[in-house]
Amino acid sequence: MNKAKAVQFVFDNVHTRFYQPVIFLPGIIEIEGRWHEATKNLADTLFKNIKGKTVLDLGCNTGFFVHEAIRNGAIGTTGVDYDAVAINKAKQINNILEHDAIFIQENIERYQPREIFDVTLIMAIYPPLRVGSLLKKHSGYTSEYFVLECDLDTTDLEGFDIVDRFLSPRVADQREIIFVKSSL
């Protein structure tokens, strides 16, 4: 990692409000995001067994979960988001961290992966989309499981193999984390 570029990025973005944390050196060079500690703890929970797996993050924003997956041993990571500014920041962070993640600016409902991923993340996308339709679309590109962070009233998951669910540590009164086994 280029520490000088990391410090410059933090300095250049001192007045920017980030939705997700930006972590270059944990506890030393980082930019606080919304629900900062809760988001970091969620990443620790999600990525306990990610080593050697490929990860697709739909609605990646600035790439926090992509980079945390890499820190925990994931390979072949890709993030997709419609927001050009967020994707540009994700690419800058990727360059500073010297990670090899791929970031693509595209609407996640239209995105067609060119490969199969072990894990697909769909975390707190806005506006809330029909999660079931995204799962159906991407089930052909996900070999192991999906991780969702979605509204508590999500009703379009009937017929999917839900293997675990718990309240989101970020907004527990509004969302939950759901692990869904892939049908591939």
Backbone bond lengths (Angstrom), bond angles and torsions (degrees), N, CA, C in turn:
res aa  C-N    CA-C-N  psi(-1)  N-CA   C-N-CA  omega(-1)  CA-C   N-CA-C  phi
1 M - - - 1.445 - - 1.521 109.50 -
2 N 1.289 115.23 140.89 1.460 121.72 177.66 1.523 108.49 -89.25
3 K 1.343 116.77 99.79 1.465 121.61 -175.95 1.525 111.99 -63.48
4 A 1.321 117.08 -37.16 1.470 119.49 -179.88 1.532 110.46 -63.77
5 K 1.338 116.92 -41.89 1.460 120.29 177.89 1.532 110.99 -67.51
6 A 1.320 116.68 -35.06 1.465 120.40 178.40 1.522 110.46 -64.25
7 V 1.313 116.82 -46.51 1.470 121.12 178.50 1.522 109.94 -62.94
8 Q 1.330 117.94 -41.38 1.466 121.62 178.78 1.532 110.92 -63.46
9 F 1.330 116.88 -40.96 1.461 120.95 177.90 1.525 110.37 -60.80
10 V 1.341 116.30 -45.92 1.472 120.94 178.22 1.525 109.76 -60.61
11 F 1.327 116.96 -46.31 1.464 121.58 179.64 1.533 110.89 -61.26
12 D 1.330 117.39 -45.19 1.467 121.50 -178.84 1.528 112.45 -66.16
13 N 1.317 116.60 -24.10 1.463 121.03 -175.76 1.524 113.31 -112.59
14 V 1.332 116.40 21.69 1.463 120.91 -176.23 1.535 112.35 -59.40
15 H 1.315 117.73 -29.03 1.466 120.77 -179.20 1.532 112.89 -103.19
16 T 1.317 116.70 6.97 1.462 121.25 178.94 1.526 108.92 -87.90
17 R 1.320 116.59 132.07 1.472 120.50 175.21 1.514 108.67 -89.35
18 F 1.304 116.79 116.70 1.459 121.78 179.43 1.523 110.20 -97.30
19 Y 1.315 115.49 136.60 1.465 120.46 175.35 1.529 109.27 -72.19
20 Q 1.330 116.60 -44.44 1.455 121.88 179.53 1.524 109.37 -104.51
21 P 1.333 116.79 153.03 1.468 118.44 174.19 1.529 110.71 -64.59
22 V 1.322 115.71 154.17 1.463 122.04 171.31 1.521 104.99 -119.74
23 I 1.324 117.06 114.27 1.459 120.85 -174.20 1.522 109.88 -119.79
24 F 1.328 114.81 115.11 1.459 120.27 175.75 1.530 108.99 -95.93
25 L 1.309 116.84 -57.07 1.466 122.50 172.95 1.526 106.07 -123.64
26 P 1.331 118.11 110.66 1.463 120.42 -175.10 1.526 113.03 -50.30
27 G 1.323 115.32 126.47 1.452 121.93 178.78 1.513 115.13 77.97
28 I 1.335 117.46 -6.84 1.471 120.38 -176.65 1.522 110.49 -118.17
29 I 1.325 117.10 -60.37 1.466 121.30 178.84 1.523 107.20 -119.44
30 E 1.331 115.31 99.01 1.448 119.58 178.35 1.521 109.91 -154.04
31 I 1.332 114.70 157.67 1.456 122.07 175.65 1.518 106.53 -113.01
32 E 1.312 115.52 129.18 1.453 119.75 -177.85 1.519 110.85 -72.27
33 G 1.301 115.11 137.92 1.461 121.73 175.76 1.519 109.60 -110.99
34 R 1.312 115.50 176.53 1.454 120.39 176.62 1.528 108.09 -64.48
35 W 1.303 118.29 138.83 1.471 123.70 -177.33 1.536 109.88 52.84
36 H 1.319 117.07 46.75 1.463 124.34 -169.93 1.540 113.29 -50.40
37 E 1.304 117.11 -62.83 1.468 120.18 -176.53 1.522 111.57 -64.89
38 A 1.324 117.35 -40.20 1.463 120.87 179.81 1.530 110.92 -62.29
39 T 1.340 116.58 -38.74 1.464 120.16 179.78 1.523 110.44 -68.56
40 K 1.332 117.44 -41.41 1.464 120.56 177.09 1.525 110.69 -62.93
41 N 1.316 117.39 -42.08 1.467 121.03 179.08 1.527 111.21 -66.14
42 L 1.326 116.56 -37.65 1.462 120.36 177.43 1.526 110.06 -62.04
43 A 1.328 117.19 -44.18 1.469 120.81 178.43 1.523 110.67 -60.11
44 D 1.324 117.29 -41.80 1.466 120.54 177.81 1.525 110.91 -59.44
45 T 1.329 116.33 -41.19 1.465 121.10 179.50 1.525 111.40 -67.35
46 L 1.335 116.38 -45.14 1.464 120.93 -175.96 1.515 113.29 -67.23
47 F 1.327 116.96 -33.02 1.457 120.01 -168.92 1.524 114.45 -107.42
48 K 1.326 117.69 23.76 1.472 120.68 177.44 1.520 111.86 -60.61
49 N 1.332 117.11 -36.68 1.470 121.50 -174.94 1.524 111.61 -121.66
50 I 1.316 117.00 41.67 1.474 120.86 -174.34 1.532 112.64 -98.11
51 K 1.311 117.47 -9.12 1.464 121.03 -175.59 1.528 111.72 -54.22
52 G 1.347 115.06 128.40 1.457 121.88 177.22 1.524 114.63 80.38
53 K 1.332 117.79 1.54 1.466 120.99 -178.17 1.533 110.59 -97.83
54 T 1.325 115.26 154.86 1.464 120.99 174.39 1.528 107.90 -95.33
55 V 1.333 115.68 144.68 1.466 120.99 -172.87 1.522 110.40 -133.17
56 L 1.333 115.28 134.16 1.456 123.36 172.42 1.520 106.99 -115.70
57 D 1.334 117.31 126.64 1.467 122.12 177.64 1.524 108.27 -112.75
58 L 1.334 116.59 107.58 1.459 122.06 178.54 1.524 109.06 -88.93
59 G 1.316 116.69 119.83 1.462 121.32 -174.32 1.522 109.64 83.63
60 C 1.338 115.87 46.84 1.471 122.54 -169.13 1.519 115.20 -74.17
61 N 1.329 119.13 -14.39 1.449 122.35 -176.41 1.527 108.57 55.68
62 T 1.327 119.80 -125.65 1.467 121.70 -177.93 1.528 112.76 -88.79
63 G 1.329 117.48 8.21 1.459 120.83 171.21 1.509 117.14 91.11
64 F 1.327 118.78 16.12 1.465 120.34 -177.66 1.524 112.28 -52.86
65 F 1.338 117.51 -51.65 1.470 119.59 -176.46 1.530 111.78 -68.59
66 V 1.323 117.69 -31.34 1.470 121.08 175.18 1.526 109.76 -61.88
67 H 1.339 116.34 -49.00 1.470 119.81 -177.74 1.526 112.29 -69.28
68 E 1.324 117.00 -35.29 1.466 119.03 176.95 1.528 110.51 -68.26
69 A 1.319 117.85 -35.53 1.466 120.40 175.49 1.531 109.88 -61.62
70 I 1.336 116.72 -43.53 1.475 120.60 178.12 1.518 110.68 -62.60
71 R 1.337 117.46 -44.96 1.480 120.77 178.62 1.531 111.59 -57.35
72 N 1.328 115.57 -28.87 1.460 120.73 -178.58 1.520 113.19 -96.84
73 G 1.335 117.48 12.10 1.457 121.11 171.40 1.515 117.10 102.76
74 A 1.332 118.21 3.64 1.469 119.85 177.63 1.522 109.95 -67.92
75 I 1.313 115.05 154.20 1.467 121.31 177.87 1.524 107.82 -126.72
76 G 1.288 117.89 159.51 1.457 120.89 175.01 1.513 114.05 58.11
77 T 1.320 118.23 51.29 1.463 122.11 -176.69 1.524 111.63 -91.41
78 T 1.334 115.33 141.86 1.461 122.26 178.52 1.521 109.06 -136.98
79 G 1.336 116.56 137.13 1.451 122.15 175.16 1.516 109.85 -120.21
80 V 1.333 116.55 139.25 1.461 122.31 -178.95 1.527 108.40 -128.59
81 D 1.323 116.29 133.07 1.462 121.37 176.15 1.520 108.39 -154.32
82 Y 1.330 117.34 149.37 1.472 121.37 179.92 1.522 112.12 -78.64
83 D 1.345 117.59 -19.77 1.469 122.89 -173.42 1.532 110.98 -81.18
84 A 1.332 116.60 110.71 1.466 121.99 -177.39 1.525 111.87 -62.00
85 V 1.320 117.97 -37.76 1.471 121.06 -179.89 1.528 109.51 -65.70
86 A 1.324 117.13 -45.96 1.467 120.50 179.36 1.520 111.36 -62.31
87 I 1.331 117.69 -42.70 1.466 120.99 179.51 1.532 110.42 -64.75
88 N 1.325 117.31 -39.66 1.461 120.56 177.21 1.530 110.63 -61.01
89 K 1.328 117.26 -44.43 1.479 120.60 177.55 1.525 109.68 -63.93
90 A 1.343 117.33 -41.21 1.464 120.42 179.17 1.526 111.00 -59.22
91 K 1.320 116.23 -41.46 1.465 120.62 179.00 1.529 111.26 -67.30
92 Q 1.340 117.35 -38.16 1.467 120.24 176.91 1.523 110.32 -63.02
93 I 1.323 116.41 -46.30 1.468 121.29 179.66 1.524 109.72 -62.46
94 N 1.320 116.97 -42.74 1.461 122.45 178.46 1.536 110.78 -57.66
95 N 1.316 115.94 -44.00 1.462 121.64 178.82 1.529 110.99 -63.69
96 I 1.318 117.48 -45.50 1.467 121.41 -179.37 1.532 110.86 -63.90
97 L 1.336 116.23 -42.77 1.469 120.12 -179.87 1.526 112.59 -75.03
98 E 1.342 115.86 -11.85 1.456 122.17 -177.49 1.527 111.15 59.92
99 H 1.347 114.32 38.33 1.460 121.04 174.26 1.523 108.51 -90.00
100 D 1.307 116.00 163.06 1.464 119.79 -179.36 1.529 112.14 -109.87
101 A 1.326 116.77 27.96 1.466 120.73 178.40 1.524 110.23 -67.06
102 I 1.315 114.93 154.47 1.464 121.86 176.33 1.523 107.07 -109.41
103 F 1.336 116.72 133.06 1.464 121.63 177.49 1.519 108.83 -121.47
104 I 1.320 115.16 131.35 1.463 122.15 -175.07 1.520 109.40 -126.73
105 Q 1.326 115.76 129.47 1.458 120.05 174.73 1.520 108.41 -90.49
106 E 1.333 115.55 110.13 1.460 120.60 178.64 1.527 108.48 -166.31
107 N 1.295 116.09 153.67 1.452 122.23 174.31 1.527 107.92 -65.12
108 I 1.324 117.22 127.22 1.467 119.46 -174.34 1.521 112.63 -67.69
109 E 1.308 117.67 -21.30 1.464 119.38 177.58 1.530 111.66 -75.71
110 R 1.319 116.89 -21.28 1.473 120.74 178.92 1.532 112.91 -101.83
111 Y 1.312 118.09 -13.74 1.462 122.09 -175.74 1.528 111.48 -63.53
112 Q 1.331 115.75 131.31 1.467 123.34 177.31 1.523 108.47 -117.70
113 P 1.336 118.48 105.77 1.467 119.71 177.78 1.521 111.67 -61.82
114 R 1.312 115.55 150.68 1.465 121.18 177.72 1.519 112.03 -100.44
115 E 1.328 115.03 4.18 1.458 119.71 -179.40 1.521 108.72 -148.97
116 I 1.310 116.06 171.82 1.459 121.79 176.40 1.521 108.02 -98.14
117 F 1.325 116.13 134.13 1.461 122.61 178.20 1.523 109.15 -106.65
118 D 1.326 116.51 150.39 1.466 120.40 175.64 1.527 110.53 -70.36
119 V 1.332 116.00 -44.08 1.463 122.17 -174.32 1.522 109.33 -129.96
120 T 1.327 116.78 136.39 1.459 121.76 173.07 1.517 108.78 -120.30
121 L 1.335 115.34 128.18 1.463 122.28 177.01 1.519 109.31 -100.70
122 I 1.322 116.16 136.34 1.464 122.43 171.83 1.526 104.49 -133.26
123 M 1.333 115.56 91.02 1.457 121.46 -169.41 1.529 111.89 -110.13
124 A 1.323 117.20 113.01 1.469 124.11 169.66 1.522 113.16 47.96
125 I 1.309 117.06 52.40 1.456 120.03 -179.40 1.524 110.79 -78.28
126 Y 1.324 115.07 145.34 1.465 121.29 -179.68 1.512 109.68 -125.77
127 P 1.312 120.30 140.79 1.463 122.62 -9.15 1.518 109.46 -67.14
128 P 1.336 116.99 157.29 1.468 118.09 -179.71 1.531 110.61 -55.53
129 L 1.299 115.76 125.12 1.466 121.71 -179.35 1.523 109.23 -101.71
130 R 1.279 115.39 168.51 1.461 118.97 175.51 1.525 108.39 -71.34
131 V 1.315 114.64 103.71 1.453 121.21 -175.12 1.528 110.89 -62.13
132 G 1.326 117.22 -40.05 1.459 120.67 -179.79 1.513 112.75 -58.05
133 S 1.336 116.61 -40.74 1.469 118.82 179.91 1.528 110.86 -68.33
134 L 1.334 118.27 -35.72 1.477 120.45 175.69 1.525 110.77 -65.85
135 L 1.332 116.58 -40.48 1.468 119.79 178.31 1.526 110.89 -62.74
136 K 1.315 116.42 -44.40 1.467 119.50 179.37 1.523 110.70 -61.11
137 K 1.329 116.05 -45.02 1.454 120.07 -178.57 1.530 111.62 -62.85
138 H 1.323 116.48 -43.31 1.466 120.18 -174.00 1.526 113.77 -93.48
139 S 1.320 118.04 -0.33 1.465 119.30 179.02 1.525 111.43 -63.89
140 G 1.323 117.37 -25.35 1.459 120.81 176.73 1.520 113.51 -78.77
141 Y 1.326 116.49 -5.79 1.469 121.58 -178.60 1.526 112.09 -119.93
142 T 1.326 117.25 6.64 1.467 121.29 -177.39 1.523 108.41 -127.00
143 S 1.337 116.45 119.76 1.467 119.30 -172.73 1.527 114.16 -90.93
144 E 1.344 118.79 -26.63 1.466 119.14 -174.97 1.527 113.32 -112.88
145 Y 1.332 117.17 -65.35 1.460 118.45 -177.37 1.525 112.06 -159.38
146 F 1.328 113.23 162.58 1.458 123.11 173.74 1.522 107.99 -107.21
147 V 1.337 115.83 148.04 1.459 120.88 169.29 1.519 106.09 -120.42
148 L 1.330 115.46 122.84 1.458 121.35 -178.22 1.523 109.89 -115.03
149 E 1.308 115.99 142.94 1.459 120.22 164.31 1.518 104.07 -120.70
150 C 1.325 115.88 109.92 1.458 118.74 -172.95 1.524 111.04 -141.14
151 D 1.326 114.86 167.69 1.455 121.69 -179.07 1.527 110.39 -59.26
152 L 1.324 115.54 148.09 1.456 120.76 -179.04 1.518 113.12 -60.64
153 D 1.317 116.87 -26.79 1.459 119.76 -176.96 1.532 113.22 -91.22
154 T 1.314 117.48 20.86 1.461 120.81 178.98 1.521 108.82 -64.00
155 T 1.316 115.53 119.42 1.461 119.84 -176.35 1.526 112.26 -115.16
156 D 1.329 118.00 -4.05 1.469 118.69 -175.10 1.525 112.84 -95.42
157 L 1.336 117.23 33.85 1.462 120.88 178.82 1.531 112.16 -107.96
158 E 1.322 117.00 10.07 1.459 120.00 178.19 1.526 110.02 -61.21
159 G 1.326 115.13 136.18 1.458 120.55 178.87 1.519 113.45 91.92
160 F 1.330 117.85 -8.18 1.465 120.79 178.08 1.518 109.57 -94.90
161 D 1.331 115.98 149.39 1.463 122.25 -178.67 1.529 109.44 -86.69
162 I 1.331 116.11 92.16 1.464 121.81 179.50 1.519 107.89 -82.19
163 V 1.333 116.87 119.05 1.463 120.67 -176.45 1.524 113.12 -100.04
164 D 1.339 117.21 -19.26 1.468 120.26 177.81 1.514 108.05 -163.66
165 R 1.322 115.51 152.62 1.464 120.47 174.45 1.514 108.23 -158.03
166 F 1.328 115.53 144.34 1.460 121.60 177.15 1.524 108.74 -155.26
167 L 1.316 116.47 159.60 1.460 120.47 179.78 1.520 109.89 -64.62
168 S 1.320 116.06 139.54 1.459 120.89 179.27 1.522 109.87 -66.60
169 P 1.323 117.23 133.04 1.466 118.57 176.89 1.531 112.32 -70.17
170 R 1.328 116.68 -12.49 1.467 119.36 -178.44 1.523 111.86 -83.72
171 V 1.291 118.18 -46.05 1.467 122.58 178.69 1.521 108.00 -143.59
172 A 1.336 115.71 70.63 1.457 122.37 -170.90 1.523 113.30 -61.39
173 D 1.311 117.55 -25.19 1.457 119.13 -179.43 1.528 112.18 -81.75
174 Q 1.343 117.33 -6.80 1.452 120.72 -175.61 1.532 114.52 -124.75
175 R 1.333 117.73 -27.30 1.465 120.01 -173.41 1.519 111.40 -136.33
176 E 1.326 113.45 161.77 1.454 119.56 173.66 1.521 109.71 -134.26
177 I 1.319 114.55 160.01 1.455 122.04 175.10 1.539 106.09 -99.00
178 I 1.325 116.00 130.02 1.459 121.10 -177.41 1.529 108.77 -128.25
179 F 1.324 116.64 128.03 1.460 122.44 174.18 1.519 107.52 -99.58
180 V 1.336 116.59 124.33 1.457 121.37 -178.87 1.530 108.27 -121.67
181 K 1.325 115.65 126.34 1.463 121.02 178.77 1.517 109.61 -70.67
182 S 1.323 116.23 137.78 1.457 120.96 177.89 1.517 110.37 -73.73
183 S 1.327 115.92 149.73 1.463 120.49 178.23 1.528 111.48 -94.94
184 L 1.338 117.58 2.98 1.457 121.60 -177.68 1.522 111.36 -72.02
